[in-house]
Amino acid sequence: MRRDPLAFLGIELDSLKQQGLFRQLRILNGEQGHKSTFDGRSVVNLSSNNYLGLTTHPRLREAALESVRTLGAGSGSVRTIAGTMDIHMELERRLAAFKKTEAVVVFQSGFAANAGTVAAVLTKDDVVVSDQLNHASIIDGARLSRATIKVFPHKDVDAARKVLKELPASQRKLLITDGVFSMDGDLGALPDLCALAEEFECIMMVDDAHASGVFGKNGRGTIDHFGMHGRVDIQVGTLSKAIGALGGYVAGSQSLIEFLYHRARPFLFSTSHPPAVVAACIAAIDVLEQEPELIDRLWDNTRFFKAGLKELGFNTGLSESPITPVIAGDGALAMKLSDRLFDEGVFAQGIAFPTVARDAARVRTIVTATHTREELQFALDVFARVGRELGIR
Ligand SMILES: Cc1ncc(COP(=O)(O)O)c(C=O)c1O
């Protein structure tokens, strides 16, 4: 009989199980909401990126349904062949106006937007100077580009400056940061990095996935929040988190966008969004513009919950956003914390190495605009009880 050539995968999985790091996927039974049923259990949901509750907003639902009726279920092609529909162009125009840039191109996901853009813009002769905690899609894009990758310690602008100083002036450089860091919830050092990019003539790029719909006027992101309009050459946003549907986009100059039409491989070689996704995203921009009270509610809930966790004595790191980690340290302990919270009716996913450093495993909480105060207080009470039981506070 043939030996299983994938047997080594089983060995790796056994090792994860021995370390208490093996995870079964949690299955959502029904809608993504502030209170949802996962694996048959009703829980306060602190694990989604559905910041504004738009996954189930009536205007998004209706727009998606209507577009299926009039335009069908799929686009049938990649964008560069026959898969660019009117509605794709309308979404890009709306996003460009929203982001105050000349143009926008939409990708199938935020991951594709980051990886596709970095890989398209840079060549092996270039350098990418990247924050240590930037998202995996930036790292993968940098690897695909074959550019030299220089990583600076998290938010250490002086270290970034040192790296840039040592590079030849003539070399093309991309300086890149997340706007909001997805595991810690802190903000990128945008104003200082923009100044550095100007001093060293770098291309400045910001991945605003977790800031889209959350920071800035009407959710325009950290570039708006910090008043950096015109100083960031490549802005990435996602349509998959606060926007409530799916996709990613790049906002920038007309020539950047036209270049990406020709060179970004996920744009060239993967089918475009179905009309329902696009229509939902357009409806989400309407909601951001017309219902800013959702963002106010998100921030009210964020302040309440963050203060509650701190008061209980948990290590919540340096978060400045609705993402608040509760850092347990050891990976197995973080997973145990997550499991016990779940048993008690609170879903906060455990996150361990390699997503975060080995000694900084955590559960990550994200509140949304739609959580009620009672739900958040309930979650805090459960955190207090389980934290005490596991000796985490
Ligand atoms: C910082 C950051 N950038 C990009 C992405 C990718 O976005 P998407 O889920 O739309 O692919 C994520 C999502 O995990 C993220 O956290």
The ligand as an SDF file (V2000), in Angstrom:
LIG
                    3D

 16 16  0  0  0  0  0  0  0  0999 V2000
   -5.0440   44.4880    9.3410 C   0  0  0  0  0  0  0  0  0  0  0  0
   -5.7670   43.6490    8.3420 C   0  0  0  0  0  0  0  0  0  0  0  0
   -5.5510   43.8630    7.0390 N   0  0  0  0  0  0  0  0  0  0  0  0
   -6.1940   43.1360    6.0960 C   0  0  0  0  0  0  0  0  0  0  0  0
   -7.0760   42.1400    6.4410 C   0  0  0  0  0  0  0  0  0  0  0  0
   -7.7500   41.3490    5.3790 C   0  0  0  0  0  0  0  0  0  0  0  0
   -9.0460   41.8000    5.1530 O   0  0  0  0  0  0  0  0  0  0  0  0
  -10.1480   40.8360    4.5230 P   0  0  0  0  0  0  0  0  0  0  0  0
  -10.7570   40.0860    5.6550 O   0  0  0  0  0  0  0  0  0  0  0  0
  -11.0790   41.7680    3.8300 O   0  0  0  0  0  0  0  0  0  0  0  0
   -9.4330   39.9330    3.5850 O   0  0  0  0  0  0  0  0  0  0  0  0
   -7.3460   41.8950    7.7820 C   0  0  0  0  0  0  0  0  0  0  0  0
   -8.3150   40.8330    8.1600 C   0  0  0  0  0  0  0  0  0  0  0  0
   -8.0380   39.9450    8.8970 O   0  0  0  0  0  0  0  0  0  0  0  0
   -6.6780   42.6670    8.7610 C   0  0  0  0  0  0  0  0  0  0  0  0
   -6.8820   42.4380   10.0590 O   0  0  0  0  0  0  0  0  0  0  0  0
  1  2  1  0
  2  3  1  0
  2 15  2  0
  3  4  2  0
  4  5  1  0
  5  6  1  0
  5 12  2  0
  6  7  1  0
  7  8  1  0
  8  9  2  0
  8 10  1  0
  8 11  1  0
 12 13  1  0
 12 15  1  0
 13 14  2  0
 15 16  1  0
M  END
$$$$
